[in-house]
Amino acid sequence: MKRHRLYWLYYQQRTSLTQGGVSMLHFAPEMGLEARLDQISGLQRVTADLFSGLVDVRADLMNFPFPDSSFDVIHCSHVLEHVADDRKSLRELHRVLGDDGWGLIQVPIWAEGRITFEDASIVDPQERERVYGQYDHVRLYGRDFLARLAEAGFSVGITTAADIATSGELERMGIPAEEEIFHCRRAR
């Protein structure tokens, strides 16, 4: 998947993750990244998900079983739009991230809207698909997602795909140049 290729490029070019020696929480692990991450010597990666039986820990993103500051790195991509209380989930991600840690916390951003749209009364899967574009989504994120990250205690750096690859490379990999990476740290 194109976003997985972008994450891998980002990890290689903008972080020291591929050198190992860190602990990582990979929530709802993507098969496209798992094989690459598994090859990193010294990476202590814990996979977690609420529904998958193919993870190390079955965990609810709104209530982790991990102690405070458990991980150096967190990867949580395209999960929060499925979660009933994303603000609580963001606080949990912040809680388990170490003081000097960082994470990629990604959501699909609704390009036409600046403000996140969510309506808890929409519970019918067909209506969710019509409104949110997918039957199991509970919101459409706008640019105010960055404010939600800040509210949870994160500072965010934004990197676009064009910042880390040439236009030819992006075209070959099918990655839009404007695709963004949200690099989150504990706010100081």
N, C-alpha and C positions, 0 to 999 in steps of 0.2 A: 504494500500500500504506500502511496506517495508520502503520507505524513511520517510513516515509519522510516522511510529513506531519509527524510529531512532530519528527524531526531538523531539518527545514526551519524549523519554528517555533522550535526551540531555537537554531539558528544565527542567525535573525533577532533574537530577543529577548535572548539571553544571551551572544552573542559578537560580535566585530567582523569575523567572516569575510566577511560580505556587503559590507564596505567594500573588500575586495581588499587587495592589497599584501602577501600572504603566500604561502608555498609550501605545497602540500597534497599528501599522499599519500592517494589514494582507492583502497583495496584492495578488489577485487571490486565495482566500481562498480555501483550500482543505477540502472536506467534512470529511475526516478521522481525521482532527485535530479540526475542528470547534466544534464538540460536547464536546471535552475535554476542549478546551479553554473557551467555554461558561460557564463551570462549575467553573471557577476560580473566586472566590469572589474578587471584587475590581479591576479586570482587565478591563480597559477602552479600548476596542478593536474596531477599525474602520476597516471594510472590504471595499476593493475597487477593482474595475476591470473595464476595458474599455468596455467589452461586456456583462457581466452577469447582469441581472436585480435583482439578489438575493444578492446584496451587499448594504452596507450603502451608498456608494458614487460611482457614475460612474466616473472614472478618467483614464486619459491617463498617463502611467508610464513615459512618456517623458515630461509631463507638469502637475504636480500636482496642485490642487486647495488649498493646505494646506500651511499655513505660515511656515517660517523657524523654525527649531527646534521644531516641533509639537509633536514628538513622542519619547518615551523612548526606544522603541523596534520596530524593523521592521522585518517582515518575508516576504521574496520574494523568492519563490522556483520554479525553472523550468519555468520561464517566459521570461527571457532576450533573450533566443534563438529564441523567436517569434517576437521580437521588432526590428524595422528598425534601430534605433540608440541606441544601448545599452550603449554607453558611456554617452550620454545625460541622459538616464534613471538612470545610476549609480550616476551621479551628482545630479539628483533630489532626489534619495534615501538619499544621503549624506546631502543634503540641509534640508530635513525635519526631520532628526535624531538630537535629542538633543545632546548637548556637551558631556554629560556623558552617552549617549545612546549606544546601541549595536544592531546588527541585524544578522540574518541568511540570507545570500544572496547566493542562490544555483543555479547552472546550471549543466546540464549533461556535463561531461568532456569526450572528445573523447580520449579514452585510447591510440590509436595508434599514435596520433598526438601531438606534443608539441606546435604547433602554431595554433591559431584559424584560421579556413578556412571560408571565406565568399565571396560571389560573388553576388553583387546586380543585375547582369543581369539575374540571375536565378529566374524567376517569375512563370513559369509553375508549378502547384502543383505536377504533376507526376515527373517532373525533380527534384523538391525540395525533394520529397520523395526518389528518387533514390540517390541524392547527400547527403542530410542531414539526411535521415532516417525517416523523417516525412514531410508531405505535407506543414505544416505551419511553419516549422523552416526556419530561414534565415542564420544560421551559425552553425558550429561545433566548440565547444570550445576546446582549448588545455590548457595546464598548464599555458599559458600566461594570462589566466583569472585573476590570482592573480595580475599580473601587471596592468590589467585594473581596478581592485579594488583599487590598490594603486594610480593610476593616478586620480581616482575620489576623493581621499582624505581619503581612509580607510586604517587602519592597519588590518591585518588578522591573526587570530590564527586558526590553523587547528587541529581538533580532529578527530581521526578515530573511527569507531564503536567499534573496539577492545579496545579502551581506556575507553569505558563506559559500556561495557557488556562482560560477559564471552563468550567463544566460544560456549558453550552449549546454552546460551540464544540467541545468534545471529543465530545459526542454527535453533532453534525453531521458531524464528521470520522471518527467511528467509532474513536476512540482511548480506551482505558480510562484512567481518572483515575490509577490506580496504576502505569501504565507508567513505567519508570525510564530515565533517561539517566545513563550513567557517564562523567563528565567527568574525564579522566585527565591528570595532569601528572607531570613528573619529581619524585620525592620529594626534598625538600631535606635 
